[in-house]
């Protein structure tokens, strides 16, 4: 928790600083889009402006959250996440000024928040002091609401003062009208003003206006936010005018009412949250209402669509935009140490500690990802724990059998002992079937057939006991201190290893062309008793577009969970990944996708030359 709190201040500071240029970019793009959209397309302009203002808030919140995640993540996960968030250029803003910057911003937010609360309190007091409206006008309001499709009740209240009609509330909306208006305003004009307020209620403008005020309070320091808010209010009133004119059928009456209202606008409470009929650019509204024939044409609507798509693309890009300032130590301090490991033994240098951020990203409980060329550990999660490894055992079984240099075309018979040793195991090999060692190898490695693996071990010169001795010698030769094999199939929970040592096993198995070929076949077929028997690779990623897999093996038992070994090739990287103890059937595939995205963010380092 301490690390997270210490990361909040610089994260907020850099997000605010970066918003200076991001906000300017949003404003420039929005201004250009406003010129593309016709003036009569007030709904499209309003939507685009709201999206632009939301993108301002999203860019600050997203950068702050990702920066905190990067700063508090351990070396392995933080390194990868930092690459995905953005570049870490050198900072020119002094770090000592960060707390002062955040303190000044918080002071401004508190002042703006007090202003907002003041407006809400003023509105509440106005509603409390208002009296029930005349029955005739309450009936008119209810009728307008029903015609507009509003099912919940809308109350009319009469208050003292010289302000115009205004609306407050959302679930229980209230329209407040000064008492003088009921006496001096002609009925047609007053009904037009009430229709305007009903239009605001229909569009839930009160909630949008409240959110708009909150964004203004949080991002008060940027002029683009205020420019966007001003234009949002202008377009909002134009939309309400259109709806009110359509609802009453007399837009000119609303224009006359607005002209009369224009004389009493001075001295109003600028911090009030409720919606007013006389808001926005009043002269422009009166002109448009006085010329109701002006409508958006089909051609104008068609030309507005590309602009709206561009606005949506702009908000998405800016919300995930890059940042300039560093929020974590330089990459050199988070890069795992490169091992001097050669051959197929376990690398000497591994990262210390469990990657808590990686733990939240991956479902497998034990993970190791290494550079296949250098042995450098790229990512790890509890990779030193000794756990059951299920059918990953079959890689060692295949290596031990192939070390004996058998004739793979030699045919063996599936005896009763093979069946009885694995009574409750499903297999493509019935008792009495005759298959070649090559076919047994294909079934054991690709489709993880346990009876085939057991038959391979039995075919070893000297039988199963000699196989066990050879397997122990193979483990010792690889320098694996925490690996133990009890049976050739992996069904025994005594077959155990660690994620890091399994990576070394994968490196050794990749040196056998037969193992590499059989484990990367998406599907195949063998002949048993003259019949063609098809099989599929247990790794669904094998053969999938975009996955260049050089070695693969899956495993599952209740004790081991879902397990996977893969060696992946790309133009820039050759990596070995080991996933152990996944809970869900799709855990391996989901984690493999996540790791591939993480690896894309880790820069490659040149291998150090060995000194003799």
MIGUSE-536601 format. One record per residue (C-alpha): chain; residue number from 1; x, y, z. Coordinates in steps of 0.2 Angstrom, whole numbers. Last residue first. Example, Ala and Ser with C-alpha at 12.3 -4.5 7.8 and 13.67 -1.06 7.14 Angstrom:
BEGIN
cadena, num, xx, yy, zz
A, 2, 68, -5, 36
A, 1, 62, -22, 39
This chain:
BEGIN
cadena, num, xx, yy, zz
A, 612, 188, -83, -109
A, 611, 176, -68, -110
A, 610, 158, -71, -117
A, 609, 151, -58, -127
A, 608, 135, -50, -120
A, 607, 119, -54, -129
A, 606, 111, -38, -137
A, 605, 95, -33, -128
A, 604, 78, -35, -135
A, 603, 64, -23, -129
A, 602, 50, -29, -119
A, 601, 33, -23, -125
A, 600, 29, -37, -138
A, 599, 33, -49, -124
A, 598, 18, -43, -114
A, 597, 6, -45, -128
A, 596, 13, -63, -131
A, 595, 11, -66, -112
A, 594, -7, -61, -113
A, 593, -11, -73, -128
A, 592, -2, -87, -119
A, 591, -11, -84, -103
A, 590, -28, -85, -112
A, 589, -23, -101, -121
A, 588, -17, -109, -105
A, 587, -32, -104, -95
A, 586, -45, -111, -107
A, 585, -49, -127, -97
A, 584, -49, -116, -81
A, 583, -38, -118, -66
A, 582, -21, -116, -73
A, 581, -7, -126, -63
A, 580, 8, -123, -74
A, 579, 13, -112, -88
A, 578, 30, -113, -96
A, 577, 36, -101, -110
A, 576, 51, -102, -121
A, 575, 56, -87, -131
A, 574, 64, -84, -148
A, 573, 62, -65, -152
A, 572, 64, -52, -166
A, 571, 58, -61, -181
A, 570, 47, -72, -171
A, 569, 48, -90, -164
A, 568, 39, -97, -149
A, 567, 44, -112, -138
A, 566, 29, -119, -129
A, 565, 26, -129, -113
A, 564, 9, -130, -106
A, 563, 0, -135, -90
A, 562, -18, -136, -84
A, 561, -20, -142, -66
A, 560, -6, -153, -58
A, 559, -16, -163, -45
A, 558, -32, -164, -55
A, 557, -21, -170, -70
A, 556, -18, -160, -86
A, 555, -3, -158, -98
A, 554, 1, -149, -114
A, 553, 17, -150, -125
A, 552, 23, -138, -139
A, 551, 39, -135, -148
A, 550, 43, -123, -163
A, 549, 27, -113, -163
A, 548, 25, -99, -175
A, 547, 8, -93, -170
A, 546, 0, -79, -181
A, 545, -13, -91, -189
A, 544, -16, -106, -178
A, 543, -7, -122, -182
A, 542, -3, -126, -164
A, 541, -13, -114, -153
A, 540, -26, -128, -149
A, 539, -13, -138, -139
A, 538, -19, -155, -138
A, 537, -14, -159, -155
A, 536, -27, -169, -165
A, 535, -28, -188, -169
A, 534, -34, -198, -183
A, 533, -35, -217, -184
A, 532, -34, -225, -201
A, 531, -38, -244, -201
A, 530, -27, -258, -206
A, 529, -25, -265, -189
A, 528, -20, -248, -182
A, 527, -14, -235, -195
A, 526, -9, -217, -190
A, 525, -17, -200, -193
A, 524, -12, -182, -190
A, 523, -17, -166, -183
A, 522, -9, -149, -178
A, 521, 8, -156, -180
A, 520, 20, -145, -168
A, 519, 23, -159, -155
A, 518, 28, -172, -169
A, 517, 41, -161, -178
A, 516, 50, -154, -162
A, 515, 51, -171, -155
A, 514, 57, -179, -171
A, 513, 70, -165, -173
A, 512, 77, -167, -156
A, 511, 86, -151, -150
A, 510, 70, -144, -145
A, 509, 69, -157, -131
A, 508, 84, -149, -122
A, 507, 77, -132, -122
A, 506, 60, -138, -117
A, 505, 69, -147, -102
A, 504, 77, -131, -97
A, 503, 60, -122, -97
A, 502, 54, -136, -87
A, 501, 68, -132, -74
A, 500, 61, -114, -73
A, 499, 43, -119, -71
A, 498, 48, -131, -57
A, 497, 47, -150, -57
A, 496, 37, -165, -51
A, 495, 31, -182, -56
A, 494, 26, -188, -39
A, 493, 8, -184, -44
A, 492, 8, -199, -55
A, 491, -1, -197, -72
A, 490, 14, -190, -80
A, 489, 16, -204, -93
A, 488, 34, -211, -90
A, 487, 32, -214, -72
A, 486, 40, -208, -56
A, 485, 50, -193, -63
A, 484, 58, -180, -51
A, 483, 64, -162, -55
A, 482, 71, -151, -42
A, 481, 90, -152, -45
A, 480, 89, -151, -64
A, 479, 107, -151, -70
A, 478, 103, -157, -88
A, 477, 114, -172, -85
A, 476, 105, -176, -69
A, 475, 88, -176, -77
A, 474, 95, -188, -91
A, 473, 103, -200, -78
A, 472, 86, -201, -69
A, 471, 77, -204, -85
A, 470, 90, -218, -90
A, 469, 87, -226, -73
A, 468, 68, -226, -75
A, 467, 70, -233, -93
A, 466, 80, -247, -86
A, 465, 66, -252, -74
A, 464, 53, -250, -88
A, 463, 62, -263, -100
A, 462, 80, -267, -102
A, 461, 81, -259, -119
A, 460, 66, -246, -120
A, 459, 50, -254, -127
A, 458, 42, -253, -110
A, 457, 45, -234, -110
A, 456, 37, -232, -127
A, 455, 22, -243, -122
A, 454, 19, -231, -107
A, 453, 20, -216, -118
A, 452, 7, -224, -130
A, 451, -4, -229, -116
A, 450, -4, -211, -110
A, 449, -9, -203, -127
A, 448, -4, -185, -126
A, 447, -12, -181, -143
A, 446, 4, -173, -150
A, 445, 18, -181, -140
A, 444, 12, -198, -135
A, 443, 2, -201, -151
A, 442, 17, -196, -162
A, 441, 29, -206, -152
A, 440, 18, -222, -153
A, 439, 17, -220, -171
A, 438, 36, -219, -173
A, 437, 38, -234, -162
A, 436, 27, -243, -174
A, 435, 10, -250, -170
A, 434, 2, -267, -167
A, 433, -15, -268, -158
A, 432, -18, -282, -146
A, 431, -26, -272, -133
A, 430, -33, -256, -140
A, 429, -23, -241, -144
A, 428, -33, -224, -146
A, 427, -32, -222, -128
A, 426, -44, -217, -113
A, 425, -36, -221, -96
A, 424, -45, -230, -82
A, 423, -35, -246, -83
A, 422, -18, -239, -86
A, 421, -7, -253, -79
A, 420, -20, -265, -85
A, 419, -19, -259, -103
A, 418, 0, -259, -105
A, 417, 1, -276, -96
A, 416, -12, -283, -108
A, 415, 0, -280, -122
A, 414, 1, -267, -136
A, 413, 12, -275, -149
A, 412, 27, -267, -155
A, 411, 33, -263, -173
A, 410, 50, -256, -177
A, 409, 49, -241, -188
A, 408, 57, -230, -175
A, 407, 72, -241, -175
A, 406, 79, -236, -158
A, 405, 93, -223, -155
A, 404, 94, -226, -136
A, 403, 94, -207, -134
A, 402, 77, -207, -143
A, 401, 69, -216, -129
A, 400, 76, -204, -116
A, 399, 71, -189, -126
A, 398, 53, -195, -128
A, 397, 51, -199, -110
A, 396, 58, -182, -105
A, 395, 45, -173, -116
A, 394, 32, -185, -110
A, 393, 34, -178, -92
A, 392, 24, -163, -98
A, 391, 10, -175, -96
A, 390, 7, -170, -78
A, 389, 19, -158, -71
A, 388, 16, -159, -52
A, 387, 23, -144, -42
A, 386, 40, -138, -35
A, 385, 39, -119, -34
A, 384, 54, -110, -42
A, 383, 43, -101, -55
A, 382, 32, -92, -43
A, 381, 28, -80, -57
A, 380, 41, -76, -70
A, 379, 45, -65, -85
A, 378, 59, -61, -96
A, 377, 72, -73, -89
A, 376, 88, -73, -99
A, 375, 92, -90, -106
A, 374, 102, -82, -120
A, 373, 94, -90, -136
A, 372, 78, -96, -129
A, 371, 74, -80, -120
A, 370, 64, -86, -105
A, 369, 46, -85, -99
A, 368, 42, -94, -83
A, 367, 25, -95, -75
A, 366, 17, -104, -60
A, 365, -1, -100, -54
A, 364, -8, -100, -71
A, 363, -22, -86, -72
A, 362, -11, -72, -78
A, 361, -13, -53, -77
A, 360, -16, -52, -58
A, 359, -1, -63, -55
A, 358, 10, -52, -67
A, 357, 6, -37, -56
A, 356, 12, -47, -41
A, 355, 28, -53, -49
A, 354, 35, -65, -35
A, 353, 52, -61, -29
A, 352, 69, -62, -36
A, 351, 72, -63, -55
A, 350, 83, -77, -61
A, 349, 101, -79, -64
A, 348, 109, -96, -65
A, 347, 100, -102, -81
A, 346, 95, -120, -80
A, 345, 105, -132, -90
A, 344, 102, -134, -109
A, 343, 117, -127, -117
A, 342, 125, -111, -110
A, 341, 120, -100, -96
A, 340, 129, -84, -94
A, 339, 113, -77, -87
A, 338, 106, -59, -91
A, 337, 100, -50, -76
A, 336, 82, -45, -77
A, 335, 79, -27, -84
A, 334, 71, -16, -71
A, 333, 86, -4, -67
A, 332, 91, -3, -85
A, 331, 73, 2, -90
A, 330, 75, 19, -80
A, 329, 65, 20, -64
A, 328, 46, 23, -65
A, 327, 35, 37, -69
A, 326, 44, 45, -84
A, 325, 37, 60, -93
A, 324, 32, 60, -111
A, 323, 15, 51, -112
A, 322, 7, 41, -125
A, 321, -11, 41, -129
A, 320, -24, 29, -124
A, 319, -38, 41, -121
A, 318, -31, 51, -136
A, 317, -34, 37, -148
A, 316, -51, 33, -143
A, 315, -57, 51, -143
A, 314, -50, 54, -160
A, 313, -57, 39, -167
A, 312, -75, 44, -161
A, 311, -72, 61, -168
A, 310, -67, 55, -185
A, 309, -82, 44, -186
A, 308, -93, 59, -182
A, 307, -84, 69, -196
A, 306, -87, 55, -208
A, 305, -106, 55, -204
A, 304, -108, 74, -205
A, 303, -107, 74, -224
A, 302, -122, 62, -225
A, 301, -132, 73, -213
A, 300, -129, 88, -224
A, 299, -134, 79, -239
A, 298, -150, 74, -230
A, 297, -154, 92, -226
A, 296, -154, 100, -209
A, 295, -168, 111, -207
A, 294, -171, 130, -209
A, 293, -190, 132, -211
A, 292, -192, 137, -193
A, 291, -185, 154, -197
A, 290, -190, 164, -181
A, 289, -184, 149, -171
A, 288, -167, 150, -179
A, 287, -166, 169, -177
A, 286, -171, 167, -158
A, 285, -158, 154, -155
A, 284, -144, 164, -163
A, 283, -149, 179, -152
A, 282, -150, 169, -136
A, 281, -133, 161, -137
A, 280, -134, 148, -124
A, 279, -146, 148, -109
A, 278, -163, 157, -108
A, 277, -173, 141, -105
A, 276, -162, 137, -90
A, 275, -155, 121, -84
A, 274, -151, 118, -66
A, 273, -133, 118, -59
A, 272, -131, 136, -53
A, 271, -114, 143, -53
A, 270, -118, 158, -64
A, 269, -131, 164, -51
A, 268, -140, 177, -61
A, 267, -135, 195, -61
A, 266, -140, 200, -79
A, 265, -152, 188, -88
A, 264, -168, 198, -86
A, 263, -170, 207, -102
A, 262, -167, 191, -112
A, 261, -183, 183, -106
A, 260, -193, 194, -117
A, 259, -183, 188, -132
A, 258, -184, 170, -126
A, 257, -203, 172, -126
A, 256, -204, 179, -143
A, 255, -193, 165, -150
A, 254, -204, 152, -141
A, 253, -220, 159, -149
A, 252, -211, 158, -166
A, 251, -208, 139, -163
A, 250, -227, 136, -163
A, 249, -231, 117, -166
A, 248, -231, 115, -147
A, 247, -220, 99, -147
A, 246, -211, 102, -163
A, 245, -205, 119, -157
A, 244, -201, 112, -140
A, 243, -190, 98, -148
A, 242, -181, 111, -159
A, 241, -178, 123, -144
A, 240, -171, 109, -134
A, 239, -159, 105, -147
A, 238, -153, 123, -149
A, 237, -152, 124, -130
A, 236, -140, 109, -130
A, 235, -130, 116, -144
A, 234, -126, 131, -134
A, 233, -123, 122, -118
A, 232, -110, 110, -127
A, 231, -102, 125, -135
A, 230, -98, 133, -118
A, 229, -93, 117, -110
A, 228, -80, 114, -125
A, 227, -72, 131, -122
A, 226, -72, 128, -104
A, 225, -62, 112, -106
A, 224, -51, 120, -119
A, 223, -46, 133, -107
A, 222, -37, 120, -96
A, 221, -35, 124, -77
A, 220, -53, 119, -72
A, 219, -49, 101, -76
A, 218, -57, 93, -61
A, 217, -71, 106, -58
A, 216, -75, 108, -76
A, 215, -77, 89, -77
A, 214, -89, 89, -62
A, 213, -99, 103, -71
A, 212, -101, 93, -86
A, 211, -106, 78, -76
A, 210, -120, 89, -68
A, 209, -125, 95, -86
A, 208, -126, 77, -92
A, 207, -137, 73, -77
A, 206, -149, 88, -80
A, 205, -149, 85, -99
A, 204, -160, 69, -96
A, 203, -166, 71, -115
A, 202, -184, 71, -110
A, 201, -181, 82, -95
A, 200, -173, 95, -106
A, 199, -187, 94, -119
A, 198, -199, 97, -104
A, 197, -190, 113, -100
A, 196, -193, 119, -118
A, 195, -211, 114, -118
A, 194, -213, 125, -102
A, 193, -206, 140, -112
A, 192, -218, 137, -126
A, 191, -232, 136, -114
A, 190, -227, 152, -107
A, 189, -227, 160, -124
A, 188, -244, 154, -128
A, 187, -251, 159, -111
A, 186, -245, 177, -113
A, 185, -232, 181, -99
A, 184, -236, 194, -86
A, 183, -246, 185, -73
A, 182, -238, 167, -74
A, 181, -221, 176, -77
A, 180, -222, 186, -61
A, 179, -224, 170, -51
A, 178, -206, 164, -56
A, 177, -207, 147, -64
A, 176, -198, 131, -57
A, 175, -199, 115, -66
A, 174, -196, 100, -55
A, 173, -190, 83, -61
A, 172, -192, 68, -49
A, 171, -179, 56, -57
A, 170, -169, 70, -65
A, 169, -169, 85, -54
A, 168, -169, 103, -58
A, 167, -177, 113, -72
A, 166, -178, 132, -75
A, 165, -190, 146, -80
A, 164, -182, 163, -80
A, 163, -175, 172, -65
A, 162, -183, 187, -58
A, 161, -187, 181, -41
A, 160, -201, 172, -31
A, 159, -205, 154, -34
A, 158, -219, 144, -42
A, 157, -217, 125, -44
A, 156, -222, 113, -58
A, 155, -220, 95, -55
A, 154, -216, 82, -68
A, 153, -223, 65, -65
A, 152, -214, 49, -72
A, 151, -220, 43, -89
A, 150, -211, 55, -101
A, 149, -215, 52, -119
A, 148, -216, 70, -126
A, 147, -235, 70, -127
A, 146, -235, 64, -109
A, 145, -224, 78, -103
A, 144, -233, 91, -112
A, 143, -250, 85, -104
A, 142, -242, 85, -87
A, 141, -235, 103, -89
A, 140, -252, 109, -95
A, 139, -261, 101, -81
A, 138, -248, 109, -69
A, 137, -252, 126, -78
A, 136, -271, 124, -75
A, 135, -269, 118, -57
A, 134, -258, 133, -53
A, 133, -241, 129, -46
A, 132, -237, 123, -29
A, 131, -226, 134, -19
A, 130, -207, 137, -20
A, 129, -197, 139, -4
A, 128, -190, 121, -4
A, 127, -187, 121, -23
A, 126, -176, 137, -22
A, 125, -167, 131, -7
A, 124, -162, 115, -17
A, 123, -157, 126, -31
A, 122, -146, 137, -20
A, 121, -138, 121, -12
A, 120, -134, 114, -29
A, 119, -126, 130, -35
A, 118, -116, 131, -19
A, 117, -110, 113, -21
A, 116, -103, 118, -38
A, 115, -94, 133, -32
A, 114, -87, 123, -17
A, 113, -81, 110, -30
A, 112, -73, 123, -40
A, 111, -63, 129, -25
A, 110, -59, 111, -19
A, 109, -53, 107, -37
A, 108, -42, 123, -37
A, 107, -34, 118, -21
A, 106, -31, 101, -27
A, 105, -22, 107, -42
A, 104, -11, 118, -32
A, 103, -7, 103, -20
A, 102, -3, 92, -36
A, 101, 9, 105, -42
A, 100, 17, 107, -25
A, 99, 19, 89, -24
A, 98, 27, 87, -41
A, 97, 39, 102, -38
A, 96, 53, 91, -31
A, 95, 53, 80, -47
A, 94, 59, 95, -57
A, 93, 50, 95, -75
A, 92, 63, 92, -89
A, 91, 59, 73, -89
A, 90, 69, 61, -100
A, 89, 58, 51, -111
A, 88, 49, 36, -105
A, 87, 39, 29, -120
A, 86, 21, 23, -118
A, 85, 9, 12, -109
A, 84, 13, -4, -117
A, 83, 32, -3, -113
A, 82, 28, 1, -95
A, 81, 18, -14, -94
A, 80, 32, -25, -99
A, 79, 45, -18, -87
A, 78, 32, -17, -73
A, 77, 28, -35, -75
A, 76, 46, -41, -74
A, 75, 53, -28, -61
A, 74, 38, -28, -49
A, 73, 23, -17, -52
A, 72, 20, -1, -41
A, 71, 26, 12, -54
A, 70, 18, 3, -69
A, 69, 1, 2, -61
A, 68, 2, 20, -54
A, 67, 6, 25, -72
A, 66, -8, 15, -79
A, 65, -21, 23, -67
A, 64, -15, 41, -70
A, 63, -14, 39, -89
A, 62, -32, 32, -89
A, 61, -39, 45, -78
A, 60, -31, 60, -87
A, 59, -35, 54, -105
A, 58, -53, 49, -99
A, 57, -57, 66, -93
A, 56, -52, 75, -109
A, 55, -60, 61, -119
A, 54, -76, 65, -110
A, 53, -75, 83, -116
A, 52, -72, 77, -134
A, 51, -87, 65, -133
A, 50, -98, 78, -127
A, 49, -93, 90, -141
A, 48, -96, 76, -154
A, 47, -113, 73, -147
A, 46, -118, 91, -147
A, 45, -112, 94, -165
A, 44, -122, 79, -171
A, 43, -137, 85, -162
A, 42, -135, 103, -168
A, 41, -134, 98, -186
A, 40, -140, 115, -192
A, 39, -123, 123, -191
A, 38, -116, 111, -203
A, 37, -102, 99, -197
A, 36, -85, 102, -205
A, 35, -82, 118, -196
A, 34, -86, 109, -179
A, 33, -74, 95, -184
A, 32, -59, 107, -185
A, 31, -63, 115, -169
A, 30, -64, 97, -161
A, 29, -47, 93, -168
A, 28, -39, 108, -161
A, 27, -48, 106, -144
A, 26, -42, 88, -142
A, 25, -24, 93, -147
A, 24, -25, 107, -134
A, 23, -31, 95, -121
A, 22, -17, 83, -125
A, 21, -4, 96, -124
A, 20, -9, 102, -107
A, 19, -15, 85, -102
A, 18, 3, 79, -101
A, 17, 6, 91, -86
A, 16, -10, 84, -77
A, 15, -5, 66, -80
A, 14, 12, 70, -75
A, 13, 6, 77, -58
A, 12, -7, 63, -55
A, 11, 6, 49, -57
A, 10, 19, 59, -47
A, 9, 7, 60, -32
A, 8, 0, 43, -34
A, 7, 16, 33, -34
A, 6, 20, 35, -15
A, 5, 2, 29, -11
A, 4, 5, 13, -21
A, 3, 22, 10, -14
A, 2, 14, 12, 4
A, 1, 0, 0, 0
